[in-house]
Structure formats: C-alpha cells, structure tokens
Amino acid sequence: MIKRLQLVADAVGPIARGHPWVYREGLRGHAEVGELVQLVDPRNRPVSFGIFDEGAISVRVLGREVTSLDRVLSDRLARADSLRFRVVPGVTDCWRVVNGAGDGLPGIVIDRYGELAVLRLYSKAWVPHLELITRSIKRLGWVGSIARRLGVTRVDGREGLDVLHGQVPDVVHVQEHGIQLLVRPREGQKTGLFLDQRENRRRVGELAPGRRVLNLFGYNGGFSIHAAMAGAAHVHTVDLSEPALEDAREIFRMNGLDPRQHAFEKADIFRWKPTAPVDLLICDPPSLTHGKKSDGAARTAYRDLSRLVSPWVSKDGLLAASSCSARLTFDAWERAVRDGIKRAGQWASLERAEAPADHPVATEHPEGRYLKFLVLRRLT
C-alpha cells in the first residue's frame, strides 16, 4: 500500500497544475528517501504521486496516477530518447537525453556522448533506484556503456565517476554539427561538455567569418572551434585552466586546424585585458551566483562583468553574452548586462536564446529555465 502524504492547501494548486517539486513546508508527513508516495489534498483527495526526497524539496512529483517506478522510468526514458532523434539537428552524436522535469523525471539528467550514457542525479530520492535506472538506460539502442558522474554535493558528497555498465574511456570523441569535439567524462565540467550551448556555438560560428574573436572563460574551446572552422580571422581563447586550454588546442588539431595560428592563454579574466579590441567577444562565465546570494548581488555581479569586458568590443563588433545561473530571470539578467555595457557606448540587441530543444522545460516549472544567451552590436 503506497503511503499517503497530505499537501497543505497552498501547495495543492501548483502541484495539480504540474509543478514538479513539493517543498518541505508544503507537506504534512514523512517517508523514507526514495519511497513512492501519493499526495492528497486537505480533504484527502488524490492530487498526484511522486518520490520522497530530503532537504528543501520533499517530493519529486512524477504524475497524477500512481504507477510503478519501473514503468515510469522505462516509458519516459524511451520517449525522451525518441524525441532527441527528431529535434537534434546536423551531424551530431552528443546531446541531453533526459532533462529532469522537462522529461517527467525531476532530479535525473542523462547525457549522450557517442555510445556512452552519463547519468547525473540531483536528488537523493533516486539513489536507491540506481539499478532500475541503469536497466532502463541499457534498453536504449545506442548505449554501449553507462557511467554516473558524481559531484552534486547534497546527493553524492564526493567527486568522480562510477562505471555502471561496460567500459568508460578517459577520452571520448564526438561530433557536434560535424565538428569533432573531445570529452573527458571523468574530469570535464558537468558530464563532460556544456551540451546546452550547442546551438549557440553553431550561431557564433555563423557570426564569426572574417572576425577577430575573443572567447572568455573558454574552457576547452567549444565556441572557439566553431568560430575558427567557420573562417574567423583569428581566435583567442582565455581560461584559468591550462588542461582545458590544452584540450582546446587538441580539438583544433582534430579538426585540421593549426592551433599556433590562434591564441590560447591562461589568465584570470578579472585581472586581464586584451591588447586590442575584437570584432566578436564571447563571454560565457561559470555561474557568478552561489548559495543564498541575493538577486541584487547576482545582478551586480553580471553588471560588473559586462562593464569590464564591453569596452573590449570594437565599433560594429558583437558581444555574445551568456549566463547559466537560474538565480535571475532572462529579463533581470539582460537588464544587468545592459546596465554594464552602457558606459562603453551605444548598443543594439540582435538576438536572444535559451537552451535548445534537447533541454526541455516543464511549462509549470520556471525554475528550470536557466540558460540565457544574448548577442549585442556595439554602435558607437
């Protein structure tokens, strides 16, 4: 018999409409972490069911009707996988297979790198069901090996990678829009690459021909290689990690480009400046907001970064700015960027984008909208 937990009155509406999280203060009762529970309203009428978690989010909601976890996982994972073959364009074999609540599996992320599936759990509720999750992933036709990437502090408490099926190499080569990329699933950021920037990298390539390009916080050069392959006059990649820069050089070599014709520099962006203005500046920092930092402090951080880098853009040059922080809405972040760049002249906004179609967001879950990308042109 599934345990029934009662929602407080204020929590019923959002959950009934499809919000995937029940916060601790919205629930009466307790269950074991990973236990399936039915959620009822104050009059004991069923509202939805989910999986019990610990921490600020007490339940990850899985739907209205109680269903076995095996069926939920196998059905939703298969449907999510099928969708990706329809929405991921170009010659590409790396993408997000499951994006948490956007695929009906809140707290689960699965990324594909060729024949390797990399799982990351953002909820302790799923840890007791790791074997069941692994079995569901193995049913996907392209999977040759499965790894679980650790590093979510509240879930794992440690870094590293656990091999769940097959053999996981230190380095995997994949394609993104026909461009060769290098992935380190054991050591790279997130699960190996920032897959959410795929279409923005392609767009930067389209904007790059003939331009002098500066890629700040460049990591292993994803934006850089797209720009260089598209015919940028020169690409300068700056990052604080020398191993990441060496991978960027290797990616250039993999694609038939001589990295010596471009620049790769280890530096702290906040204590550095270029020797001359550039035609296309890419500024995609790691999250500048952490923990309980206020929205005001977050806006200040992005405003100050934009104020620092915007003078480095030439007249008629482009600034491609991005943020991966869910702390600020797109509009709030864009206002911070605009406040930062105004001292460097007059600007016009050309484009704005969010995460691509393999990163779906549940319509009742605005917290899932985190990626922001903006292209601006300097007029004066």
N, C-alpha and C positions, 0 to 999 in steps of 0.2 A: 504494500500500500504506500503510495507516494505521500510524503509529508506535505501538509498544507500550511502555508505561512500567510499571514494577513498583511495586506498593504494598508497604510494609513490613507485617509480619504484623499489628501492632496496628491498622493502618488498614483492613484488609480487612473486618472485621465491620461497622463503621459505614457504609462505602460500600455494601456488599452489602445492608444494610437500608434504604438510601435517603438517607443524609446527602448533601447536595449539594456539599460542599466537601472537597477533599483539601488538607491543609496541607503546607507545604514539607517538614517533617520526616517526613511520611508517604509520601514518594515517592522512588524512585530513578530518575534520568534527567532529561532536559530536552528541551524542544521550543520551537518558535517561538511567540510570543504570538499567540493566535488559531488555532493549529493544532489540528485534531481528533486526539485520542489515544485509544487503547484501554488500559484499566487492567487489569493482570493481577496475580494473587497471587504469592507467592514460588515457587510451583510452576509458574508461567507459565500458569495457567488464567484465562480471561477473567472479569472481575468486572463491569465497566461501561465506558462511554466518556464522554468529555467534551471540553471545550475548554480549552487550556492558557492559563494566566494567569501574571502575575508578582506578586511580593510574597509575603505570608504565605500566601495561598491560591493553590496552584499549578494546580489544575484545578477548573473548574466542571463538575460531573457532570450529564450530560444523559439518562442512562438505561442500561439493561443491554445492549441490542443496538445495534450500530453502524448509524447511519442518516445519510443526507445532511443537512447543515445546512439546506438549503432545505426539505426535508420536515419537519424538526423545527420550524423557525420557522413555516411556514405552517400546519401542523396544530395546534400548541399555541396559537398566537395566535388562530386561528379558534375553537378550543374554549373558550379563556378568554373571548373576546368573547361567545360564545353564552351562557355561564354568567351573565354580568352582566345580561343582559336578564331572567333568571329570578330573580336574588337582590337586585337593587337595587329597593327599594320606592318608591312615591309618584311624584309628578310631578318627575322628576329627570333631568337630562341631563349630569351630571358625575360621574365615578366612575373608579376604577382598573381598567384593562383587563387589565394584566399585573402581577402582584406577585411577580416574581423566581421563587425556587424553589417558591413556592406554586402556580405555574402551570407548573412544569417548565422555567423559563428563568432560572436563577440569574444575577443580575447585571443583569437587564433590568427596568425599570419603564416602563409606558406608562399615561398618564392621559388621560381624555377630558374635553374642555370643549366641549360642543356638537358642532360638526363639526371641531374641532381636536384632533389627537392629539399629545401631548407625550411625547417619549421621554427617558428619563434612563438612562445607563449607569453602573453601579457596578463595572465590570470592564473593564480594557483589552483583555481577550480578545475582546470584541465589536466593538471599534473597526474592525478590518479588514473586518468584515462589515456595515458600516453600510448599504451599498447594498442588500444582501439583506434586512436588517431593514426598511428603508423599503419595499421592494417588497411584503413580507408585510403591512405595515400598510395600504398602499394598497388591498389586496384587501377590507378591511372595508367594509361597505356604507355606513356613516355618515361616513367620513373625507373631508373636503374639503381639509384642509391638515395638514402634519406638521412639527413642529419638534423639535429636540433641545436640551434645556435643559442647559447646562454648569454646572460648579461643584463637581464631585466632584474634590477635589484630586489624589488618586492616579491619576485617569483623565484629567482634562481639563487641569489646570494653568492654567485661565483661567475667567473668568465669562462669562455672556452666553447667547445663543441663536442657533443655526444653523437656518435655514429649509431643510428637506429637500424640501418639496413644497407647492405652492400659495402663498397669501399669508397671513401671520400678523399680525393687527392688534395694536395695543398694548393694547387692552382688549377682553375678551370677556364678554358677559353670558350667564349660565347660570341654571338653576333647581335648587334643592335642596328637595325636599318642597314644591314650589310657591312657594318664596321666591326672589326674584331676588337673585343674587349677582354681584359684579364681580370679574373675574380679570385680572391683569396677567401674561401668560405670559412676558414678557421680564424682569420685575423682581420678581415676587412670590416669596414663600417656596416652597421645594421646586419644584414645577412650576407654581405659581400659587395653589393653595389647599391647606389641610390636609384632604384628602379623607377621611382616616382617621377624622376626628371627626364625620362626617356624622350618624350615628345618635345620638351623644352630644349633638350640638347639638339634634337633634329632642327628645331626652329632657329637656334643660334647658328647652326651650320648654314641655313638658308640666308641668314643675315651677314655672314662673315666674308664672302668673296671680296678680295682686294683690300680688306681692312686690317689694321693693326689691332690685335686682340689681346686683352689682358684678362686672365682668369684668376680671380682672387679666391682663396680658400679652395684651391683647385683639386684637392685630393689626388686621385690617380688620373686626372685629366680627361674625364668624360666629355665635358664641354669643349676642352681644348682639341681633342682629336676630331670631333665633328667640325669644328671651325677650320682646322688645318686641312682635313680631307676635302672640304668644300672650296678651298682656294684662298684662305686668308693669307695676307701678305706676310704676316709674322704673328706667332702666338707665344705669349709669355705666361707661364703657369707659376703661380706662387702658392706655397703651402708651408705649414710649420713642420710637416713630416717628411724627412728625407726618404724613407722607404716608399711612401706614397708617390713621391716625385720620381723615384727610380722605376716604379711600375708605370707611371705616365710615359716615361721615355721608352720603356719596353713596348707599350701599346702603340706608340708612334712607329717603332721598328716593325711590329707585327703587321702594320698596315702599309708598309713600304715607304715610310717617311723617315728622313734622317733627323733625329732629334737635335743634332748640332746646328740645324738651320733655324731652330727656335730656341726659346729660353725656358729653363726650369730652375726656380730659385727658392731656396728655403728661407723663409722670413716670417716674422710676426707682422701681420698686416697693420696692426695698430701702432707699429713703430717703424713703418716703412713707407716709401713713396716711389713712384716710377720716375725715371729721368726725363720723360716727355709725355705729353698727352697721348691718349689712344683713341681709336675710332669705335671700338666696341669693348665695353668693360662689363665683365660678368662678376656679380657679387652674390655668392650663394653661401653665406656663413652657416656654421652649425648654430643650433638654437642659442639665441642670446638671452633666453629666459629660463630660469630653473626654479624648481620647487615652488614656493609660495610667493615668489616675487610678484609685486602688484602689476596691474595692467599699465599703470602710469610709468613704472620703471621699465617695463618692456617697451613701451612706445619711445621712451627716452633712448634706450639702447639702440633701437633701429634708426631713430632720427640721427643720433650721433655718428653711427657708421655711415649713413648716407651723406652726412655733412663732410665726413672725412674723404670719401672716395669720389664724390661727384665732380670736384674740380679736376680730376684726372681725365675726364672725358673731353675730347676736342669739340669745337663748334661743329654742329651737324652730326656729331658722334652719338652713339647709343649706349644707354645703361640698361643692362638686363639684371634686375634685382630679384632676389628670391628670399623666401623665409619658410622654414619647416616648423615653426612654432604654432601650436594650437592655442596659445595664450591669447592672441589677438585675432579678431576677425579680419577678413581681407580689407574691408574699408578702413578699419582702425590702423592696420599696418601700412596701407597705402598713404594715409594721411601723415603717418610718421615719416615715410620716405619723402613725400612732397615737402614736408617741413625741413627735412635735412638738405635737400638739393637746391632750395630756392636761393641760397647765398651764392651759388655757382652760376647764376644766370637764369634765363627763362627756358622752360622745358614744355614739351608736349607728350602726353601719354599716347602710346601707339597700340599696345596690346596688353591684355591681362589673361592669365590662365591659372588653372588649378591642376590637381593630379589627373592623370589620364584614365581611360575607361577601365583599365585593369585594377584600378584602386577605387571601386565604387563606394559611395557613402549612403547609408540608410537615410531616407528623407526626414525621419523624425530624430536624427542624431547629428545635429550641427557640430557637436564636439569632434566629429570625425573629419571635418573639413580643416585641414591643417596646412597644406602646401599652397603657397602663393607665389606667383611669377608675374613680373611686370617689365615691359620694355618701354623706355622713355627716350625721347630725342632731345638733345641739347640745342636750343635755338640761338642763344646768344652767349 
